Structure formats: C-alpha cells, structure tokens
Amino acid sequence: MEFRYLPMTSEDKQEMMKAIGIEDTDELFADIPAGVRLQKELDLKQPINEYALTKELTALANKNICTKEVVSFLGAGVYDHYIPSIVDHVISKSEFYTAYTPYQPEISQGELQAIFEFQTMISELTGLPVANSSMYDGGTALAEAVNLSAAQTKRKKVLVSDAVHPEYQQVIQTYAKGQEIEIIPIKLNNGKTDLIHLEEKLDDEIAGVVVQYPNFFGQIEPMDAIQKLLENQKKTMLIVSSNPLALGYLTPPGEFGADIVTGDTQVFGIPAQFGGPHCGYFATTKKLMRKVPGRLVGQTNDENDVRGYVLTLQAREQHIRRDKATSNICSNQALNALASSVAMSSIGKHGIRKMAEMNMQKARYAKKKFIKNGIPVVYEGSFFNEFVIQLDQDITKVNAALLEKGILGGFDLGKIDPVYQGLMLVAVTEIRTKQEIDQLVKELGDMHV
Amino acid sequence: MSDKNFPLLFERSKEGRTSYSLPELEIESFDLEAELGDVYIRKEPPKLPEVSELDIIRHYTGLASRNYGVDSGFYPLGSCTMKYNPKINEDIARLEGFSHIHPYQDPGTVQGALEMLYDLQESLKEITGMHEVSLQSAAGAQGEWTALMMIRAFHEANGDHHRTKVIVPDSAHGTNPASAAVAGFEAVTVKSNEEGLVDLDDLRRVVGEDTAALMLTNPNTLGLFEKDILEMASIVHEAGGKLYYDGANLNAIMGYVRPGDMGFDAVHLNLHKTFTGPHGGGGPGSGPVGVSEELAAYLPKPLIIKDNGTFSLDYDIPKSIGRVKPFYGNFGINLRAYTYIRTMGAEGLKKVSEYAVLNANYMMRKLEKAFQMPYPQHCKHEFVLSGSIQKKLGVRTLDMAKRLLDFDFHPPTIYFPLNVEEGMMIEPTETESKETLDSFIDTMIHIAKEVEENPEIVQEAPHNTIVKRMDEATAARKPILRYEEGEIS
C-alpha cells in the first residue's frame, strides 16, 4: 500500500540508515523492552484510498439528519444562525489553520493580530476591558471563572443559579472538585434566579455568584437587582455567562458590575458540529488581568518601532507556573476565535444590534402565536430568543412527529429534571421565517388537545 | 505611527459601511423598548468594525500572508508534531451531515456521527492498548486533568485519602504539574539521570504511601525511550500509585509498543498532534483519555456505546467523575483524526512512527558535527541539541532560532526541556522529505559557521521578516490588550 503523506523512498531510507550507521530501522527501537514490544499488527480497519474513504464517510454523514435539511427550533446552548460565506474562506487559509501557537511573533503577526482583534470585539460586547484569546468552550470557561474566584478571594463557596445551562453546571461541579470548592445551587422563581434565596445564601464566605444572562430558559435575569445584592459583599465576584449575540442588544454585564463574563461564540460563524469544537470566551476587569487563564495577546513595537503583537503576561501561564498554576489550559480555540472574528466583523457594529433584535422580534412573534393557539408559554419574564412552552405530552414523541414534518423541535426540558416533564424550550433565531414559525405552531397546535 | 504598520480591522472601519446579509423580518414589530425598559437595552452599540466584504477578505488575506503554517514550510517544533494536515480531513469535517448536526438531536437522527465516534473509540483503544477510551476532553491538558481526576476518584473510593502527590519528571511538559495542581494534587519532581532518563533511585526515594500517580511521557521530552519502564511501573504500582501516560510523543511508537502493554493505567492522546487534526494557530485540539479496566468506572460522561447495531450515549456511569466539557468532546477534530486513521490503517501508522524516528535520528547524526548533543544515543521521533558551544562564542539559542526565520524555516522548540542548557528540541515528523531535512541541516550548519565567523548576523537576526524582534518587556509591563479608538502607538 502506498501512503501519500509519507515521502520516504527506499533510496532515502537506505541513505539515511547509512548515515546513522544502522542496517535496519528496528535498531532504533531496540531500547523498547522485548517483553512488551507489540508482536502483532494493530487490529484496525484496512487503509483505504481517498475516493473510497470520501464515499464511505459521505454515506456516514448522510445517515445523520442535518439542520440544513430540516427547520430547527433547537437551541439550549447551541444555535442555528446565519454564517457569512466568507467565514469558511478565511479559516480555510492554511497559513492560519496549519500554524501552531504564535510563539515566534516575527512570523505569526497574522494570527496574533487576529486574536488581538478578537479580544477587542469580546471586550466591546461584554463591557469589560480585558478579554483573553479564547477558551475551549462556554462551559469550561465558566468553570475556570469559578475556580479563579475561589483562588482570588481565598474562599471556598460559590453560588450557582439553577438557570445556568445544566451541562455548564455539571462541568463547574467537576472542576470545583479538584479545588475542593463547594457549589451551592440557587433556586429559581418563575424561570429566573430566586433573589430571596440568593440573598439568603450570600454571606462573607462566598467567593462568587454565577448567573447566566440571558439564562438557560431564555429569560433575562434581573441583573440590576443582583448587582444591588452584591453591593453588600464587595469581595464576592459576579460571574456572568452570556450568549454574546444577545449582548448586541442587551446591556453588557460589565455595566452591571460583573467581574468575569464568559460564554461561547458559537453563535458567530461556528457550525453546531455535534457540540464541538465551539469557542469559549473569557472577559474580566483590569484588576484581574494578571489572573486570567489562557493566553493573552498584547500590542507592542519591534526594534524599528513597527507596531506588532506578542503573547504576553505569560508569567501567569502553566508552562511557567507549573505546579503553582491555578489553571492548566495550554491551548485556545484560535481557529474558531478567528471564525467568530470574521463573522462579527461581517455582521458589524450595526448589524449586530439588528441581528440580536431580529432574534427577539421573531421569538416574540412565535410566543404570541403559541398563546393565540392555546399553547401556554410558561414564564412571563422578558426573554432573548428562547422561551418555554407547556405541551403536557411526551416531548420525545412530539419531536418525532415534528421530524416527520421536517421540523427539528425544541429541547425537551424533562431530560434535565423530571419536574420539567412536558415542557419544551423553543429557540427562534433570525433565520427562521414567518412561514416556518407558523408551521411549527400549527403542527404543535394540532397535536395539543 | 510607522507606515509599516498593518492596519487593524477597526482602523479600516468607516461609518455606514456594512458587510452583512440578514434575513427579512417579515413580521409585525414588537416594542422592545417598552418591554425591556432603559436598564436592559444597551446604550451604545459594541464598536465592531464597519467594513465591506472585500475589506474583510483583503484584511484577512493580508494577515494570512503574515503568518506561517505547515503548508508554508518546515516546522520542526519539538513536542508539537507539526506534520502535514491532510486536505481530505478538512473536506470530511465540512460535510453538512457532520458539521450541521445539533448535540441535542435524538440519537436516532445522528447514528452516523455516533458510529464514527464509537469506531474512533475502538481504534484508539487498539492503538493504545487501553481498556476504555473517552473522547470528551477538549485538548491534551484537559485530558491530563481528566485522567488525574479519575485517579483521584479511584483512590478516594478505596479510602486512600492520603494519596496527595503526583510525581512528575524534571523534563516533563509544564502542563503535567499544572494539571496535577488543578486536580488538587501536589506535584513532586523526580530527577533525570545522566542518560536523560528517569533516575530509578530517585523514583524509589520519592515514591511512597502518599503517591497518587507518576506522570510520564515515553519517549520523554528528550526524545529518549524510558527503557526501564517496566521497572518504573512496578515501583509505582507496588507503592499503590497509578501510572499516567502523556501521549504527546505517541508519534514515535505506534505499532511498536502500546502504553497499555507497558503498564500504564491512564493515557491521554493529542489528536491534533499524532492524528493530524490541524493546530489551527493554537487550537481547537482534542485530548481523548484511555484507561485500564480498573479506572473505567470513573470515566467522564457520556460514553458512546453500541447495542445491537444501534449507537447511543451512555450516561449510566455511577462512579463517573462527571462532566468535563459540554456535549461530546471536540467532534470536528475527532472526525479529522478518524479520517486519518482510516487513511493510514495499521500498516500506515507503523510506518509513520518508523519514519518519524528515522528522520529524527538522521538529523541528529548530521547535526552532531556542529552542535553539542547532550544525549548522543539513538533518539525516537525528536532530539534535543545544546547550543552550549555557540553560547561560548556569545550567541544564544534564541539568536539561532531567530536566524532560522531568515531562511524561511520555523524554528524548533527552544529552552525546553529545562534540563538542557540552551536547548533546541527538533521534531521533523514523518511527512517531511529527505530534501527538506537536508536543506534544514545545511542551514543549521551554515548558522553554526556564522556564529564562528560573523556572530552579529545571528545575534541581530531576523533580518528578512516583516517585523523584527518585538519589545516583549514593554508588552508585559504596560499591557495593551485591545484596540482603543484614536490611540496612536
């Protein structure tokens, strides 16, 4: 079998072995103890040519129902948005995608500048002055924020709203275990963080308060009231997980006194791809600048006063801090941050407000339609582009029936907790048309008795 | 401001220029201002650029030309395995049936995706010789931490609460001690001996009842195979600790030896290194974790299982450490790795390791005439040379690295591992031709000659790059981490 990624010819091999002074390449592996050396060939599928493999994997891809062939109302943290065509053209440039981390600034100015621009855009959206070069995803970014709050305040308890994405909550739990941080859940009241419960639990042992804005149920949390509660606990950090698209219209968390804002930029130019890779972001105050996990790009000049960019404040990072590190993240999601930067640039200063607003408008239209057709909408509060409807039926069955009609229904909330049985979280983004929304309402209305 | 400055996209911005193409609203408009009130509507729009589509393309095309990838040239960055990134991988990852599926779709509608993930789990089990594999972790460092959390859960389940220490060789990647710290362990260093291998006497000294695990890269960061691995395994196991394999260097041994057969209890792999997921300028990666039967009960949720030809997500793992990441790992990167494994098969993967090792040894023998080799024995897929001879002539390894830029090479990893003076860690990978290796070797020998005859040209390098050495000290002292309008630098 020929392998097109291996340029070694038998002549090359002979010459190289001669230069090394060996007769057989096995001599280079002689230090592997004989007893554990693999005596058989690995039991893997046979190598396959490019044409046949493409055919096989295309068939495998076609076994999946993709959101391009159905109309999706499924969100719950991953959304179906307009992706400008230019995004993929930019991230397909191999100078970007085949590069390593920009450790050699002289030949990495492209990547470094692109990240610097990403940091600026995230800073603008969140209303905080410092943003890093990105994190794995929204969930781990939030978990890192929780760990940072504990390390910074030297406290071991963190309050986490039950309206934070359930999988993000689970990731927080796992991360917190390593640092022995106690996570105290805060109950909900009408789909939002219960302020009375929050106030009750808030004392001078609390490192941070975590809320999601807009929250998992789409609801807009009472950020001003939360900010007021925290005024009595100056040291306690306010940590907010935000859909960055919503921040194109909503007041940024930085203006509500957030110390750390995290989230996922999947909404900007990154396809769902079965949940990853997406792109976490992490923004914070100047005060915490030197505590930020992950990489930061900073502006500077070269010897000739030409402006340029470098990885900076690396003294914080794991490869320097080693065993004193508070975070071990060593990569970022550079290519996805680039995709999001291109999408944000394309949508632009005014487009972002328009796009966010369009999500809100269309979602309100859908909500009104549901109510008109006798399907209850559960929470009364203001929301972004998601809301909860009550069907009192097995949502799995409802969604199976919708799929027959070419509709990918909303998220079955009963999957996260039996108390939500019969509730569906519906996401309406800017790309849904009036006709699609009308059809969803009609189909659900027909099923709803 | 120098006219050589490449403008930021914000500096190309002009009021009123747009590049978006949003759908029609079609519906009646709701009064959001009345609904939300003043407090919740942002007063100023975020200052994103106002540019045309062509502005954006020109901007990023310009930036791309100011960047260097594997497709640009040789990238012998030790420990990073900068091999060629096959183009079919990119095509497969962009198939709509893979790229546009939602993680919360009913498993019945994503059987193709689950089948691929299951098959990848099985392939990685075979390649590593481990009992189970989880594809959840987003990158190598997250994989390390995930496995350490599992080891911690295992010890705790056995009532071994005093196992608080993780042993890490002095040559280890910086993430090892950092991951140990984040998982709540104390990192303890074990020394290397003169041969560059773990000092067994020192290992016996540091191992004890408080040992949770030993983290080991094999071959290690000097590119040397830890030939006493079986003895190390028994020292650690007899003390009740677990053996952890950092898979950063797996590219050296595929098809020759498997971590599971060497006695390792847990491994992480870097699919973006060994299995050609592109590095993307710093990510995304993927860091699957493989474990022994004993540790399998603690794997993160969910696993992909197959039952009667149907694939599903298994959340029923009662002792699981929980979730380490939302959804199911970095699917898109896992898909690229799977495409690569299918392209190569067992025969191809073994050749990968054979040639990666052959290439590294060839370069080492050619370069030992001009540079000091602190560990002259055969290496595996990478080797570390020392710039100590050149340092005596007043030229640092950093200078030589910068000089390589003038010849259109990406420099090797420098000053790592920490136990080599003026170290330069070279990993050619198997995808580079002999001609490329020879050209790099000739350049290195040329630079060594320059050091003797004309050191200034090396000390002042690079000369041909678009920017010269950057003022990193000022960048750290007075950080500018975002663009501010009207700011002139």
Contacts between the chains, C-beta under 8 A, distances in Angstrom:
chain1	res1	chain2	res2	distance
A	1	B	345	7.5
A	1	B	347	5.9
A	1	B	348	7.0
A	3	B	343	7.9
A	3	B	344	6.5
A	3	B	348	4.8
A	3	B	351	6.3
A	5	B	83	7.6
A	5	B	84	5.6
A	5	B	86	6.3
A	5	B	343	7.7
A	5	B	344	7.7
A	5	B	430	7.7
A	5	B	431	5.2
A	6	B	348	7.5
A	6	B	351	5.9
A	6	B	352	7.1
A	6	B	355	5.9
A	6	B	430	5.9
A	6	B	431	6.9
A	7	B	431	7.1
A	7	B	432	7.2
A	7	B	433	4.0
A	7	B	434	7.7
A	8	B	351	7.9
A	8	B	355	4.9
A	8	B	358	7.4
A	8	B	430	7.4
A	8	B	433	7.8
A	8	B	434	7.5
A	12	B	433	7.5
A	12	B	434	4.3
A	13	B	358	6.9
A	15	B	434	7.1
A	16	B	358	5.7
A	16	B	359	7.5
A	16	B	361	7.8
A	16	B	362	4.2
A	16	B	434	6.7
A	17	B	358	7.3
A	19	B	362	5.7
A	19	B	365	5.4
A	19	B	366	6.6
A	20	B	358	7.7
A	20	B	361	4.9
A	20	B	362	6.0
A	20	B	365	5.2
A	20	B	378	7.7
A	21	B	365	7.5
A	25	B	354	5.2
A	25	B	357	7.1
A	25	B	358	5.4
A	27	B	378	7.3
A	28	B	357	5.1
A	28	B	358	6.8
A	28	B	361	5.8
A	28	B	378	5.1
A	28	B	380	7.6
A	29	B	225	7.9
A	29	B	253	7.9
A	29	B	256	5.3
A	29	B	257	8.0
A	29	B	357	7.2
A	30	B	378	7.7
A	31	B	224	7.9
A	31	B	225	4.6
A	31	B	227	4.3
A	31	B	377	8.0
A	31	B	378	7.3
A	32	B	225	6.0
A	32	B	227	7.3
A	32	B	253	7.4
A	32	B	256	6.2
A	32	B	257	4.9
A	33	B	227	6.7
A	33	B	229	6.8
A	33	B	230	5.6
A	35	B	230	7.1
A	36	B	229	7.7
A	36	B	230	6.8
A	36	B	257	5.7
A	36	B	261	4.7
A	36	B	262	5.3
A	37	B	256	6.5
A	37	B	257	5.6
A	38	B	255	6.4
A	38	B	256	6.0
A	38	B	257	5.7
A	38	B	258	6.1
A	38	B	261	7.0
A	41	B	255	7.2
A	41	B	346	4.7
A	41	B	347	7.1
A	41	B	350	7.5
A	42	B	126	5.5
A	42	B	127	6.1
A	42	B	254	7.7
A	42	B	255	5.6
A	42	B	346	3.8
A	42	B	349	6.7
A	42	B	350	7.4
A	43	B	126	5.3
A	43	B	346	7.2
A	44	B	123	5.7
A	44	B	126	6.0
A	44	B	127	7.5
A	44	B	341	6.7
A	44	B	345	5.5
A	44	B	346	4.6
A	44	B	349	7.4
A	45	B	119	7.9
A	45	B	123	7.7
A	45	B	342	6.2
A	45	B	345	6.5
A	46	B	345	5.3
A	47	B	342	7.3
A	47	B	343	6.3
A	47	B	344	5.6
A	47	B	345	3.2
A	47	B	347	6.2
A	47	B	348	5.2
A	48	B	342	5.7
A	48	B	343	6.8
A	48	B	345	7.4
A	50	B	88	5.6
A	50	B	343	7.4
A	53	B	88	6.9
A	53	B	339	6.9
A	53	B	342	5.6
A	53	B	343	6.3
A	54	B	88	6.5
A	54	B	91	7.0
A	54	B	92	7.1
A	56	B	342	7.9
A	57	B	92	5.0
A	57	B	95	7.1
A	57	B	116	7.8
A	57	B	339	6.6
A	57	B	342	7.8
A	58	B	95	6.1
A	58	B	97	7.7
A	59	B	112	7.9
A	60	B	97	7.6
A	60	B	112	4.2
A	60	B	115	6.3
A	60	B	116	6.0
A	61	B	92	7.8
A	61	B	95	4.1
A	61	B	96	7.2
A	61	B	97	3.0
A	61	B	98	4.9
A	61	B	112	5.7
A	62	B	97	5.2
A	62	B	112	6.9
A	63	B	97	7.2
A	63	B	111	5.1
A	63	B	112	3.2
A	63	B	115	7.3
A	64	B	97	4.5
A	64	B	98	7.0
A	64	B	101	5.0
A	64	B	109	6.6
A	64	B	110	4.9
A	64	B	111	7.1
A	64	B	112	4.4
A	64	B	113	5.4
A	65	B	101	7.4
A	65	B	105	6.8
A	65	B	109	4.1
A	65	B	110	7.4
A	66	B	96	4.9
A	66	B	97	5.0
A	66	B	99	7.8
A	66	B	100	4.3
A	66	B	101	5.3
A	67	B	100	4.7
A	67	B	101	6.9
A	67	B	102	6.1
A	68	B	96	4.8
A	68	B	100	5.1
A	69	B	96	7.9
A	72	B	102	6.7
A	74	B	102	5.0
A	74	B	104	5.8
A	74	B	105	7.1
A	76	B	104	5.8
A	77	B	326	6.8
A	78	B	102	5.8
A	78	B	103	5.9
A	78	B	104	7.4
A	78	B	327	7.5
A	80	B	100	8.0
A	80	B	102	7.5
A	82	B	21	7.6
A	82	B	22	6.7
A	82	B	23	7.0
A	84	B	19	7.4
A	84	B	20	7.2
A	84	B	21	7.2
A	84	B	53	7.9
A	86	B	19	8.0
A	86	B	53	6.0
A	86	B	56	6.0
A	86	B	57	6.1
A	88	B	94	7.4
A	89	B	57	7.1
A	90	B	56	7.6
A	90	B	57	7.4
A	90	B	60	4.5
A	90	B	64	7.9
A	92	B	90	7.2
A	93	B	60	7.0
A	93	B	61	7.3
A	93	B	64	4.2
A	94	B	69	5.3
A	94	B	70	7.7
A	94	B	71	3.8
A	94	B	72	7.7
A	94	B	85	7.6
A	95	B	64	4.1
A	95	B	65	7.0
A	95	B	67	4.2
A	95	B	68	6.7
A	95	B	69	4.9
A	95	B	71	7.0
A	95	B	72	6.1
A	96	B	63	8.0
A	96	B	64	5.9
A	96	B	67	6.2
A	96	B	69	6.9
A	96	B	280	7.3
A	96	B	281	5.4
A	97	B	69	6.9
A	97	B	85	7.1
A	97	B	90	7.8
A	97	B	278	4.7
A	97	B	279	7.9
A	97	B	280	5.3
A	97	B	281	7.1
A	98	B	69	3.4
A	98	B	70	4.0
A	98	B	71	4.7
A	98	B	72	7.7
A	98	B	85	5.1
A	98	B	278	5.4
A	98	B	279	7.0
A	99	B	67	5.6
A	99	B	68	6.2
A	99	B	69	4.0
A	99	B	70	7.5
A	99	B	279	6.4
A	99	B	280	7.6
A	99	B	281	4.6
A	100	B	75	6.9
A	100	B	77	5.8
A	100	B	80	5.6
A	100	B	82	6.0
A	100	B	279	4.8
A	100	B	281	7.4
A	100	B	282	7.3
A	100	B	410	7.7
A	101	B	279	7.3
A	101	B	281	7.1
A	101	B	282	4.2
A	102	B	67	7.9
A	102	B	281	6.7
A	102	B	282	7.0
A	104	B	68	7.6
A	104	B	401	7.6
A	104	B	405	6.8
A	104	B	410	6.7
A	104	B	411	6.2
A	105	B	467	7.0
A	105	B	470	4.9
A	106	B	402	7.1
A	106	B	405	5.5
A	106	B	462	5.3
A	106	B	465	4.0
A	106	B	466	7.4
A	106	B	467	5.7
A	106	B	468	7.0
A	106	B	469	7.2
A	106	B	470	7.6
A	107	B	67	7.1
A	107	B	68	4.1
A	107	B	405	5.8
A	107	B	410	6.9
A	107	B	465	6.1
A	108	B	66	8.0
A	108	B	67	5.8
A	108	B	68	6.6
A	108	B	281	7.9
A	109	B	6	7.0
A	109	B	63	7.5
A	109	B	66	4.2
A	109	B	67	7.0
A	109	B	466	6.4
A	109	B	467	6.0
A	110	B	62	7.7
A	110	B	63	3.7
A	110	B	64	5.5
A	110	B	65	7.0
A	110	B	66	4.0
A	110	B	67	3.2
A	111	B	63	7.6
A	111	B	67	5.2
A	111	B	281	4.3
A	111	B	282	7.3
A	113	B	6	6.7
A	113	B	8	7.0
A	113	B	63	5.8
A	113	B	66	7.4
A	114	B	60	7.3
A	114	B	63	5.6
A	114	B	281	7.9
A	116	B	8	7.5
A	116	B	481	7.7
A	116	B	482	7.3
A	116	B	483	7.2
A	117	B	8	6.1
A	117	B	9	5.5
A	117	B	10	7.2
A	117	B	483	7.1
A	119	B	481	5.8
A	119	B	482	5.3
A	120	B	8	7.9
A	120	B	10	6.8
A	120	B	482	4.1
A	120	B	483	4.5
A	121	B	46	7.3
A	121	B	48	5.9
A	123	B	481	7.9
A	123	B	482	4.7
A	124	B	46	3.8
A	124	B	47	5.1
A	124	B	48	6.5
A	125	B	46	4.9
A	129	B	481	7.8
A	129	B	482	7.1
A	130	B	481	5.5
A	130	B	482	7.5
A	131	B	481	7.4
A	131	B	482	7.0
A	133	B	282	7.2
A	134	B	283	7.6
A	136	B	138	3.9
A	136	B	139	6.6
A	136	B	142	6.7
A	136	B	283	7.8
A	136	B	284	7.4
A	136	B	325	6.6
A	137	B	138	6.9
A	137	B	325	6.4
A	137	B	326	5.8
A	138	B	326	7.0
A	139	B	323	7.9
A	139	B	325	6.2
A	139	B	326	3.9
A	140	B	138	6.8
A	140	B	142	7.4
A	140	B	324	7.8
A	140	B	325	6.0
A	140	B	326	7.9
A	147	B	182	7.5
A	165	B	326	7.2
A	167	B	323	6.1
A	167	B	326	4.3
A	167	B	327	7.0
A	168	B	326	6.4
A	170	B	301	7.9
A	170	B	322	5.7
A	170	B	323	3.8
A	171	B	322	7.9
A	171	B	323	5.2
A	171	B	324	6.6
A	171	B	325	6.4
A	171	B	326	6.4
A	173	B	322	5.6
A	173	B	323	7.6
A	174	B	149	6.8
A	174	B	300	7.4
A	174	B	321	5.9
A	174	B	322	4.1
A	174	B	323	5.8
A	174	B	324	5.6
A	175	B	182	7.9
A	177	B	149	7.0
A	177	B	184	7.6
A	177	B	321	7.5
A	177	B	322	7.6
A	178	B	145	7.2
A	178	B	149	6.2
A	178	B	152	7.7
A	178	B	182	5.4
A	178	B	183	4.5
A	178	B	184	4.5
A	179	B	182	7.3
A	179	B	184	6.3
A	180	B	184	6.3
A	220	B	36	7.5
A	220	B	40	6.1
A	223	B	39	8.0
A	223	B	40	7.6
A	224	B	39	5.4
A	247	B	42	7.2
A	247	B	46	7.1
A	248	B	42	7.7
A	248	B	45	7.4
A	248	B	46	6.5
A	249	B	32	7.7
A	249	B	41	6.8
A	249	B	42	6.4
A	250	B	36	7.9
A	250	B	40	5.7
A	250	B	41	7.1
A	250	B	42	6.0
A	251	B	39	6.6
A	251	B	40	5.4
A	251	B	41	6.5
A	251	B	42	4.9
A	251	B	43	7.6
A	252	B	42	6.2
A	252	B	46	7.7
A	271	B	99	4.4
A	271	B	100	5.5
A	272	B	99	7.6
A	272	B	100	6.1
A	272	B	101	6.3
A	272	B	102	4.9
A	272	B	103	7.0
A	273	B	93	7.7
A	273	B	98	6.7
A	273	B	99	5.0
A	273	B	100	7.6
A	273	B	101	7.2
A	273	B	331	5.4
A	273	B	332	4.5
A	274	B	98	7.2
A	274	B	101	4.9
A	274	B	102	7.5
A	274	B	103	5.5
A	274	B	110	6.8
A	274	B	113	5.2
A	274	B	327	7.2
A	274	B	328	6.4
A	274	B	331	4.1
A	274	B	332	7.9
A	275	B	102	8.0
A	275	B	103	3.3
A	275	B	326	6.7
A	275	B	327	2.6
A	275	B	328	5.2
A	275	B	329	7.8
A	275	B	331	6.1
A	276	B	138	7.2
A	276	B	284	7.5
A	276	B	325	7.4
A	276	B	326	7.7
A	276	B	327	5.6
A	276	B	328	7.1
A	276	B	329	6.1
A	276	B	330	4.4
A	276	B	331	5.3
A	276	B	332	6.7
A	276	B	333	8.0
A	277	B	138	7.2
A	277	B	283	7.6
A	277	B	284	3.5
A	277	B	286	7.9
A	277	B	330	4.2
A	277	B	331	7.6
A	277	B	332	5.5
A	277	B	333	6.0
A	279	B	284	7.8
A	289	B	479	6.6
A	289	B	481	7.3
A	295	B	282	7.0
A	296	B	479	7.5
A	296	B	481	5.8
A	297	B	481	7.2
A	298	B	475	4.3
A	298	B	476	7.3
A	298	B	479	5.0
A	298	B	480	5.6
A	298	B	481	5.5
A	299	B	475	7.1
A	299	B	480	4.1
A	299	B	481	7.8
A	299	B	489	6.5
A	300	B	470	5.3
A	300	B	471	4.8
A	300	B	472	6.7
A	300	B	474	5.5
A	300	B	475	3.8
A	300	B	480	7.5
A	301	B	470	7.3
A	301	B	471	5.5
A	301	B	474	7.6
A	301	B	489	6.9
A	302	B	467	4.4
A	302	B	468	4.3
A	302	B	469	6.2
A	302	B	470	5.2
A	302	B	471	7.0
A	303	B	468	4.5
A	303	B	469	5.8
A	303	B	471	7.7
A	304	B	2	7.3
A	304	B	4	7.6
A	304	B	468	5.9
A	305	B	2	5.5
A	306	B	2	4.8
A	306	B	4	4.6
A	306	B	5	6.3
A	306	B	467	5.3
A	306	B	468	7.4
A	307	B	1	7.0
A	307	B	2	6.5
A	307	B	5	4.3
A	307	B	6	7.8
A	307	B	489	5.2
A	308	B	467	4.4
A	308	B	470	5.3
A	309	B	470	7.9
A	310	B	470	4.9
A	310	B	472	5.3
A	310	B	475	5.1
A	312	B	472	6.9
A	312	B	475	4.4
A	312	B	476	5.2
A	312	B	479	6.0
A	312	B	481	7.7
A	313	B	476	5.7
A	313	B	479	6.2
A	314	B	476	7.7
A	315	B	476	7.4
A	317	B	174	8.0
A	318	B	141	7.1
A	318	B	174	5.3
A	318	B	175	5.5
A	318	B	178	3.5
A	318	B	179	8.0
A	319	B	173	7.7
A	319	B	174	3.4
A	319	B	175	7.2
A	319	B	178	7.8
A	320	B	174	7.1
A	321	B	174	7.9
A	321	B	178	6.6
A	322	B	174	5.2
A	322	B	177	4.2
A	322	B	178	6.0
A	322	B	187	7.2
A	323	B	168	7.9
A	323	B	177	3.8
A	323	B	178	7.0
A	323	B	180	6.8
A	323	B	181	5.3
A	323	B	186	7.4
A	323	B	187	3.8
A	324	B	181	6.9
A	325	B	177	7.4
A	325	B	178	3.7
A	325	B	181	5.5
A	325	B	182	6.9
A	326	B	181	7.6
A	326	B	182	7.2
A	327	B	178	7.4
A	327	B	182	6.5
A	328	B	141	4.7
A	328	B	142	7.8
A	328	B	144	6.9
A	328	B	145	5.7
A	328	B	175	5.5
A	328	B	178	3.9
A	328	B	179	4.3
A	328	B	181	7.4
A	328	B	182	4.8
A	329	B	139	7.7
A	329	B	141	6.0
A	329	B	142	7.6
A	330	B	139	7.0
A	330	B	140	7.1
A	330	B	141	4.4
A	330	B	174	7.5
A	330	B	175	4.9
A	330	B	178	7.8
A	331	B	139	4.8
A	331	B	140	7.7
A	331	B	141	7.1
A	331	B	282	5.6
A	331	B	283	4.0
A	331	B	284	7.6
A	331	B	285	5.4
A	332	B	282	4.9
A	332	B	283	5.1
A	333	B	280	7.7
A	333	B	282	7.8
A	333	B	283	4.7
A	333	B	284	4.7
A	334	B	280	5.2
A	334	B	281	3.9
A	334	B	282	3.6
A	334	B	283	5.3
A	334	B	284	8.0
A	335	B	278	7.4
A	335	B	280	3.2
A	335	B	281	5.9
A	335	B	282	7.9
A	335	B	283	6.9
A	335	B	284	6.6
A	336	B	280	7.6
A	336	B	283	7.6
A	336	B	284	5.9
A	338	B	281	7.0
A	342	B	56	6.5
A	342	B	60	6.6
A	344	B	48	5.4
A	345	B	9	5.6
A	345	B	19	7.1
A	345	B	48	6.6
A	345	B	49	4.9
A	345	B	51	6.3
A	345	B	56	5.4
A	345	B	59	7.9
A	346	B	19	4.5
A	346	B	20	5.8
A	346	B	53	6.9
A	346	B	56	6.1
A	347	B	19	7.7
A	347	B	20	4.9
A	347	B	48	7.0
A	348	B	17	7.9
A	348	B	18	5.7
A	348	B	19	6.0
A	348	B	20	6.0
A	348	B	48	5.3
A	348	B	49	6.2
A	348	B	50	5.3
A	348	B	51	6.9
A	349	B	13	7.7
A	349	B	45	5.2
A	349	B	46	6.9
A	349	B	47	6.1
A	349	B	48	4.6
A	349	B	49	7.0
A	349	B	50	5.1
A	350	B	18	6.9
A	350	B	45	6.4
A	350	B	50	7.2
A	351	B	18	6.2
A	351	B	19	7.7
A	351	B	20	3.7
A	351	B	22	6.6
A	351	B	48	8.0
A	352	B	45	6.9
A	352	B	46	6.3
A	352	B	48	5.8
A	353	B	42	7.9
A	353	B	45	5.1
A	354	B	20	7.7
A	354	B	22	6.1
A	355	B	20	7.3
A	355	B	22	5.8
A	357	B	32	6.7
A	358	B	22	6.4
A	358	B	23	7.3
A	358	B	25	6.0
A	360	B	30	7.7
A	360	B	32	6.0
A	361	B	25	6.1
A	361	B	27	6.6
A	361	B	29	6.1
A	361	B	30	5.8
A	361	B	32	7.5
A	362	B	25	7.5
A	362	B	27	6.6
A	364	B	30	4.5
A	365	B	27	4.4
A	365	B	28	7.2
A	365	B	30	7.5
A	382	B	35	5.7
A	382	B	36	5.7
A	382	B	40	7.1
A	396	B	106	7.1
A	399	B	106	6.6
A	400	B	106	7.2
A	403	B	106	7.7
A	403	B	109	7.1
A	408	B	102	7.0
A	408	B	105	6.8
A	411	B	104	5.6
A	430	B	22	6.1
A	430	B	23	5.6
A	431	B	23	5.6
A	433	B	23	7.2
A	433	B	24	8.0
A	433	B	26	6.4
A	434	B	26	4.2
A	434	B	27	5.4
